[in-house]
């Protein structure tokens, strides 16, 4: 089952997904330039001034590190675990429908944090 996100949350989801792949899969060196181009194409604006790939990663890292423990846990499970949603929900000790609700709330949280840091997502 594919869950539709509102168009305002898709860029935040894409950014967190790219960041998580970079962070947890050890790609190193920041986001690949083609990944940055894809994110820009999908609606992530990099603010008034040009932010480097490293700047973007720092903003996302800081937002993650400063987020509440429950939010960190959800981001870790949602973006790191490529398994079934039921398995992710079980790891977090919540129902599948609650996971979707909390995931959307988490995306709203990060969208707000990113926007205050200059990322127009």
N, C-alpha and C positions, 0 to 999 in steps of 0.2 A: 504494500500500500504506500503510495506516494502522498505525502502531506503537502498541500499547497501553502506557501507562505505569502503574506501580503507583499506586494512589490517593494514596499519601503524596507522590509527586513531582508530581502534577498542579498543586497550588497554586503550587509553585515555578516550574514551566514557565509557568503563566499569568502570574505576576508578572514573570518575565524577558521574556516576550513583550510584555506591556504596556509595560514599561520600555524595551525596545528600540524599539518603535514610537514612543514619546515621544522617545527620545534621537536616533534616526537619521532619523526622518521629520519632525523639526522641528515637532512639535505645540505645543511650548512650554507653559509654565505648569504643568507637572506633570501627573499623571494626572487625567483628567476624573473628576469625582465619581461619575458612573455607572460608570466603570471600577473605581473603588475599591469601589463597592457590589457589582459583579459578582465581584470578587476575594474579597470577604468572603463572599459567597454560596457561592463555590466552595471555601471552606475556609481562606483566608488570614486568620488572626486578627492583629490589630494590637497584640498585647501587652496587658499589664495596663493601662498608661496609654494614653490615646488618642494615636495617632501621626497627625500630619497627612500629607497627601499629599506635601508637600515632605520630611518626615522619611523617608517610605518611599523616595522617590527618592534621597535622600542615602545611605541605607543600601545600596541596590542599587548606586548609583554607586561607593561606596567599596569594596564587595565586588568589583565588577568591576575597578576600578583596582588593587586589591591582589592580585588573583588571578594565578596563574602565567601566563606568556606563552602556553603551549599552551591553557590554559583560556580566556583572552581571545580567542584566535584562533577557538576553537570557538564561543564565544558570538557573536562577531561574524558568523561565517559562518552559523551555524544560524538566528539570529534576524533578521539583516539581509537575507540573500539569500533571496528568496521563490521561488527556482528549485527544480529537482528535487534530490532527495537525492544522486543520482549526481554532479551538478555540484558540490554542496557538498563531498562526499567528495574529489572530484578537486582542488578548491581547497586542501584541507588535506593532500593527498598520502596519503590513507588509503583503505581499502576502504569500501564502503557499510556492511557489517556492523560494521566497526570504528568507523565514525562513530556508529552507534546505541549501541554499547557506551560510547564515550567521552562521548556526550551524556548518557546516564543517570548516568555517574560524575560529570559536571559538575553535574548537577542535585542529586545527593547532596552534593557539595561546597558548593554555594550554599545548600542547605537547612540544612546545619550552620552556615554563616556567619550566615545570617539568624536562626536560632534563638538564636545567642549574642548577637545584637544586639537581641533583643526581638520579632522577627517570628515568630509561631508559625505556620509553614507546614508 
